[in-house]
Amino acid sequence: MMIKKIEQTINKYFLLENGDCVVVALSGGADSCALLLSLVRLAETHCLKLVVAHFNHGLRHEESDGDEQFCRTLAQKYGLLFVTEKMCHPAIPKGVSPEDFFRRERYRFLDKVAEVHGANKIALGHHLQDQAETVLLNILRGSGLDGLKGFLPMRENKYIRPLMEVSRKEINEFLSKDGVEYRQDSSNNSMIHLRNKIRRELIPCLKEKYNPRIEQNLTRMAEIIRRDDEFICGYVNDILLSPHIQKKQNEVSFSAEYFKTLHASLGYRLLKALLEGLAPDGKGFSSSHVQSLADLVINSTSGKEISLPYRLKAQKEYDHIVIKSDGIDKTQDYEYFMAIPGTVDLKERRIILSARRGTADEIDFNCIDRIYFDGDKIKEPLVIRNRRNGDWFEPLGTLGSQKIKKLFIDRKIPRPERDRLALLADQEAVIWIENMHLNDRVKVSPETKNVLILEIRSSSQGLKSA
């Protein structure tokens, strides 16, 4: 009966295909033993290749070694390849719980076994009660839908849970009927861990005083939420792939006004997805982090910046929100001598600038890739560089000078872009700002006789003679 139920779960969630190579995670406990026996029985009809993997945490010393030997013997009984590894005990990284650290080490081992033996699936022994406990655990933590949906039948198209719809009672009856022994983990009796308290105290209380089917109801709720969550995630993924989200290496950006058009459910999910996309392991962000980012988007003024986990920073520049790794992609100062005639390949801006002398007869203001200066008013030598503190400018058609910083603010140039823009400066001041302004002091006039011509090309166009 249980085998039939497991087959229904496999077919319902497309967990296995004929010919799959499956790493079976075997701890020696009842759940994993039932998982192994079930897959052994299904292996012939589904043409499965099984590899048994046991990770010895070494936390219970002789008891842990006994678990390893038991698993080895069980794998040999079914004629299966057995792979094991005993965990060394390095210092647990700061900020990581021991349980999370051990779990990561266990998954690292399973991934390695799968890679070495060409397996495309890794089977885990989680069952119905484990799902109920997971949902309750996440409720106590104040989780959103992502936590209330519990664990998934299949994750990353690799980790599968064939037992997730069978109960602990069904597993014990199945093993008893077949005379299969299993190991008891003494750490499951410890009340230090919250999951054990939920299993041994909270759930029995809920079953006795409120609902004897609380575990089944929680797993059914998780399945319903999982469907709804998949629907929302589909919309969020569409947004992530849309032109509304601009992506660079270690950086994403979007419009605050666009964000405000989204329903809050999509908007907050989008922010969480953007943060997780920049995190090393795709995790580590709580609802408070997402809320602080939402507050920045909706309520903050331009120039506001917040710090987030994994050395991420988010900044609002007018209507633009930029999230990036702190210290990544910061523009370094650059400066190049501009000879006349001469050429500078400005790799920082992916443009090529060529300067030469000409006459007033060559002036054509319809030529968008040329800038004209009165050559007699320029104080050589010239340099191409990005901005410096204290830079000032005389915008074309105005009287008096202006700090370039104020000019950028008035023109609503995002702060990171201000440091990237190319400037042409003579010995007195900046005389040209990329894509923006010419200094009024060096503008051409009817009296101009000697003209300096600056030609700008994209690097992809290569050099072109003027």
C-alpha positions in Angstrom: 0.0 0.0 0.0 2.8 2.5 0.9 4.7 1.7 -2.3 1.6 2.5 -4.3 1.3 5.8 -2.5 4.9 6.6 -3.1 4.5 5.9 -6.8 1.5 8.2 -6.9 3.7 11.0 -5.4 6.4 10.3 -7.9 4.0 10.5 -10.8 2.1 13.5 -9.4 5.3 15.7 -9.1 7.3 14.0 -11.9 10.1 13.1 -9.5 11.6 10.3 -11.5 12.0 9.1 -15.0 12.9 5.7 -16.3 16.7 5.4 -16.4 17.5 8.0 -13.7 20.6 7.5 -11.5 19.6 8.3 -7.9 21.7 9.0 -4.9 19.8 7.8 -1.9 20.6 9.7 1.3 20.7 7.0 4.0 21.2 8.1 7.6 20.1 4.7 9.1 16.9 6.0 10.6 13.4 4.7 9.8 12.6 7.3 7.2 15.8 6.8 5.1 15.6 3.0 5.4 12.0 3.1 4.1 13.1 5.4 1.3 15.9 3.0 0.3 13.7 -0.1 0.4 11.0 1.6 -1.6 13.4 2.7 -4.3 14.9 -0.8 -4.4 11.5 -2.2 -5.1 10.8 0.5 -7.8 14.2 0.3 -9.4 13.5 -2.7 -11.7 10.2 -1.3 -13.1 11.6 2.2 -13.5 15.1 1.1 -14.6 16.7 3.1 -11.8 20.4 3.0 -10.8 20.8 3.5 -7.1 23.9 4.8 -5.2 23.7 4.8 -1.4 25.3 7.8 0.4 25.9 8.2 4.1 27.3 11.3 5.7 28.9 10.6 9.1 28.6 13.8 11.1 30.7 12.2 13.9 28.7 14.2 16.5 27.7 11.2 18.5 31.1 9.5 18.3 30.7 5.7 18.6 27.0 5.9 17.9 27.7 7.8 14.6 30.2 5.2 13.6 27.7 2.5 14.3 25.2 4.3 12.0 27.8 4.2 9.2 28.4 0.5 9.6 24.7 -0.2 9.7 24.2 1.7 6.4 27.1 0.0 4.8 25.7 -3.4 5.7 22.2 -2.5 4.4 23.6 -1.2 1.1 25.5 -4.5 0.7 22.4 -6.5 1.4 20.8 -5.0 -1.7 24.0 -5.1 -3.7 24.3 -1.4 -4.0 27.3 0.9 -4.3 27.9 2.6 -0.9 29.7 5.9 -0.5 30.5 7.6 2.9 32.4 10.5 4.3 33.1 11.5 7.8 32.9 15.2 8.6 35.9 17.0 9.9 35.0 19.6 12.5 36.4 23.0 11.5 35.2 26.1 13.3 31.6 27.0 12.4 31.5 30.3 10.6 30.3 33.3 12.6 26.6 33.9 12.2 25.8 30.4 11.0 23.9 28.1 13.3 25.4 24.6 13.9 22.3 22.9 12.5 22.6 25.0 9.3 26.3 24.3 9.0 25.9 20.6 9.3 23.0 20.6 6.8 25.2 22.5 4.3 28.0 20.0 4.8 25.6 17.1 4.3 24.3 18.6 1.0 27.8 19.4 -0.2 28.6 15.7 0.3 25.5 14.5 -1.5 26.2 16.9 -4.4 29.8 15.5 -4.7 28.5 11.9 -4.7 26.0 12.8 -7.5 28.7 14.5 -9.5 31.2 11.7 -9.2 28.7 8.9 -10.1 26.8 10.7 -12.7 23.5 10.8 -10.8 20.8 13.3 -11.8 18.6 12.9 -8.7 19.2 12.9 -4.9 16.5 11.2 -2.9 15.7 12.5 0.6 13.6 10.8 3.3 11.3 13.6 4.5 7.7 12.5 5.1 4.3 14.0 6.0 5.2 14.7 9.7 8.4 16.4 8.7 6.4 18.7 6.4 4.0 19.6 9.2 6.8 20.3 11.6 8.5 22.5 9.0 5.4 24.6 8.4 4.8 25.0 12.2 8.5 26.0 12.6 8.1 28.7 9.9 4.9 29.9 11.4 6.7 30.5 14.7 9.4 32.3 12.9 6.8 34.6 11.2 7.5 33.4 7.7 5.7 34.5 4.6 4.4 32.2 1.9 7.9 31.0 1.0 8.1 29.4 4.4 4.5 28.3 4.8 4.7 26.2 1.7 7.1 24.0 3.5 9.7 21.9 1.6 9.2 21.1 -2.0 8.5 17.7 -3.6 11.5 18.5 -5.9 14.0 21.3 -5.7 16.4 22.4 -8.3 15.2 19.5 -10.5 17.5 17.3 -8.5 16.5 16.9 -4.8 13.4 14.7 -4.6 11.2 13.6 -1.6 9.2 10.5 -2.6 8.0 10.0 1.0 6.5 13.4 1.5 2.9 12.2 1.4 3.3 9.1 3.6 3.1 9.3 7.4 5.5 8.1 10.1 3.0 5.5 11.1 2.9 4.1 7.5 6.7 4.0 7.4 7.0 2.1 10.7 4.3 -0.4 9.6 6.0 -0.9 6.3 9.4 -1.6 7.9 7.9 -3.9 10.5 6.1 -5.9 7.9 9.3 -6.5 6.0 11.4 -7.1 9.1 13.7 -4.2 8.4 15.6 -2.8 11.3 16.7 0.8 11.6 18.8 3.0 13.9 17.5 5.3 16.6 19.2 8.8 16.7 19.5 9.8 20.4 19.8 13.5 19.4 16.1 13.3 18.4 15.2 13.1 22.1 17.1 16.4 22.9 14.8 19.3 23.7 17.5 21.8 22.8 16.4 22.0 19.2 13.1 23.8 18.4 12.1 21.2 15.9 12.2 18.5 18.6 10.1 20.6 20.9 7.5 21.0 18.1 7.5 17.3 17.4 7.4 16.1 21.1 5.4 18.9 22.7 3.5 21.3 20.4 2.1 18.8 17.9 0.8 16.3 20.5 -0.8 19.2 22.3 -2.5 20.4 19.1 -3.7 16.9 18.2 -5.1 16.3 21.7 -6.8 19.6 22.4 -7.6 21.1 18.9 -7.4 18.8 15.9 -6.3 15.2 15.8 -5.6 15.7 12.0 -3.4 18.8 12.5 -0.5 17.3 10.6 -2.5 16.3 7.6 -4.2 19.7 7.6 -0.8 21.5 7.8 0.6 19.5 4.8 -2.6 20.2 2.8 -2.3 23.9 3.6 1.4 23.8 2.5 0.3 22.3 -0.9 -2.3 25.0 -1.4 0.1 27.7 -0.5 2.8 26.1 -2.8 0.4 26.4 -5.8 -0.3 30.1 -5.0 3.4 30.8 -4.4 4.3 29.3 -7.8 1.8 31.6 -9.5 3.2 34.7 -7.8 6.8 33.6 -8.5 5.9 33.2 -12.2 4.9 36.9 -12.3 8.0 38.0 -10.5 10.2 36.0 -12.9 8.6 37.7 -15.8 9.4 41.1 -14.2 13.0 40.0 -13.6 13.4 39.2 -17.3 11.7 42.4 -18.4 13.3 45.7 -19.4 12.1 47.2 -16.1 15.1 45.5 -14.4 18.6 46.5 -15.5 21.3 44.1 -14.6 25.1 44.4 -14.5 27.7 42.3 -12.8 27.0 42.5 -9.1 24.4 45.2 -9.6 20.7 45.6 -10.4 18.6 48.8 -10.8 15.0 49.7 -11.5 12.6 52.7 -11.5 10.9 53.6 -8.2 7.9 54.8 -10.1 7.6 51.5 -11.8 7.8 49.7 -8.4 4.9 51.8 -7.1 2.7 50.5 -9.9 3.1 46.9 -8.7 0.7 45.2 -6.2 2.5 45.0 -2.9 2.6 41.2 -3.1 4.6 41.4 -6.3 6.7 44.4 -5.3 7.9 42.9 -2.1 8.6 39.6 -3.8 10.5 41.4 -6.5 12.7 43.1 -3.9 13.5 39.8 -2.1 14.3 38.1 -5.5 16.7 41.0 -6.4 18.5 40.8 -3.1 18.8 37.0 -3.3 20.1 37.2 -6.8 23.0 39.2 -5.5 23.7 37.1 -2.4 26.4 34.3 -2.6 24.0 31.5 -1.7 20.7 33.1 -2.6 19.6 33.4 1.0 20.0 35.5 4.2 17.3 38.2 3.9 14.6 38.6 6.4 11.3 40.6 6.1 13.0 43.5 7.9 15.6 43.7 5.1 13.0 43.7 2.4 10.9 46.3 4.3 13.9 48.7 4.7 14.5 48.4 0.9 10.8 49.1 0.2 11.0 52.1 2.5 14.0 53.4 0.5 12.1 52.9 -2.8 8.8 54.5 -1.7 9.6 57.1 1.0 13.2 58.2 0.8 14.6 61.2 -1.0 17.3 61.1 -3.6 20.8 60.3 -2.3 19.6 58.1 0.6 21.6 54.9 1.0 21.1 51.8 3.1 23.3 48.8 4.0 22.2 45.2 3.7 23.6 41.8 4.4 26.4 40.3 2.2 28.0 43.8 1.9 25.1 45.0 -0.3 24.1 48.6 -0.5 21.0 50.1 -2.0 20.8 53.7 -3.1 18.1 56.0 -4.4 19.2 58.4 -7.1 16.2 60.5 -8.1 13.7 57.9 -9.6 16.5 55.2 -9.9 17.1 52.5 -7.3 20.5 50.8 -7.5 21.4 47.7 -5.5 25.0 46.5 -5.7 27.9 44.9 -3.8 29.8 47.5 -1.6 33.1 48.2 -3.2 32.2 46.5 -6.5 32.3 48.6 -9.7 33.4 51.8 -8.0 34.9 54.0 -10.7 38.6 54.7 -10.2 40.1 58.0 -11.2 41.4 58.1 -14.7 43.4 60.8 -16.6 44.9 60.8 -20.1 47.0 63.5 -21.9 45.1 64.8 -25.0 47.7 65.7 -27.7 46.7 67.9 -30.6 46.6 66.2 -33.0 46.1 63.0 -31.1 43.8 60.2 -30.1 42.8 58.7 -26.7 41.2 55.3 -26.4 39.1 55.8 -23.3 38.4 52.3 -22.2 36.6 53.4 -19.1 33.8 54.9 -21.3 34.3 52.6 -24.4 34.8 55.6 -26.6 37.7 56.9 -28.7 38.4 60.7 -28.8 40.4 62.3 -31.6 41.5 65.9 -31.5 42.9 68.0 -34.4 43.1 71.6 -35.5 40.8 73.0 -38.2 39.2 76.1 -39.6 35.9 77.8 -39.2 34.8 76.5 -42.7 34.7 72.9 -41.3 32.2 73.7 -38.6 29.0 71.6 -39.0 26.8 71.7 -35.9 24.6 68.9 -37.5 27.5 66.5 -37.0 26.6 64.9 -33.7 29.9 63.1 -33.1 32.0 66.3 -33.2 32.6 69.1 -30.7 34.0 72.5 -31.8 36.1 74.8 -29.6 37.8 78.2 -30.3 41.4 77.0 -30.4 42.8 80.4 -29.5 41.0 80.4 -26.2 42.2 77.0 -24.9 44.9 76.9 -22.3 47.0 73.8 -23.3 47.9 71.1 -22.4 44.6 69.2 -22.4 43.6 66.2 -20.4 40.7 63.7 -20.6 39.6 62.6 -17.1 36.7 62.0 -14.8 35.7 64.6 -12.2 37.7 65.8 -9.2 36.7 67.6 -6.1 36.3 71.3 -6.7 35.9 71.1 -10.5 34.0 74.1 -11.9 32.5 75.0 -15.2 31.0 77.9 -17.2 28.0 76.4 -18.9 27.4 77.5 -22.5 25.1 80.6 -22.7 25.4 81.5 -19.0 27.3 84.1 -17.1 29.6 83.0 -14.2 31.0 79.7 -13.1 29.3 76.8 -11.5 30.5 73.8 -9.5 30.3 70.6 -11.6 28.9 68.8 -8.6 25.9 71.2 -8.5 25.5 70.9 -12.3 25.2 67.1 -12.0 22.7 67.4 -9.2 20.6 69.9 -11.2 20.7 67.7 -14.2 19.7 64.7 -12.0 22.8 62.6 -13.0 22.9 59.5 -10.8 25.8 59.6 -8.4 27.7 56.5 -9.8 27.4 58.0 -13.3 28.9 61.3 -12.2 32.2 59.6 -11.4 32.3 57.8 -14.8 31.6 60.7 -17.2 34.5 62.0 -19.3 35.6 65.6 -18.9 38.0 67.6 -21.2 40.0 70.1 -19.2 42.6 72.7 -20.0 45.0 74.4 -17.5 42.2 76.7 -16.3 39.0 74.7 -16.0 36.9 71.9 -17.5 35.9 72.9 -21.0 33.7 70.0 -22.0 31.5 67.4 -20.3 30.6 64.2 -22.1 27.0 64.2 -23.6 26.2 67.5 -21.8 27.9 70.9 -22.0 30.6 73.1 -23.5 32.4 75.7 -21.5 31.1 79.2 -22.6 34.7 80.5 -22.5 35.9 78.3 -25.4 32.8 78.4 -27.6 33.2 79.2 -31.3 31.9 82.6 -32.5 31.9 84.6 -35.7 35.3 85.9 -34.8 36.8 82.4 -34.4 39.7 81.6 -36.8 41.4 78.6 -35.3 39.1 75.7 -34.4 39.8 72.7 -32.3 37.8 69.7 -33.4 37.1 66.8 -31.0 35.6 63.7 -32.6 34.0 61.0 -30.5 33.5 57.4 -31.7 32.4 54.3 -30.0 35.2 51.8 -29.4 33.3 49.2 -31.4 33.5 51.5 -34.4 37.3 51.7 -34.2 39.4 54.7 -35.3 38.2 56.8 -38.1 40.2 59.6 -39.8 38.5 63.0 -39.6 
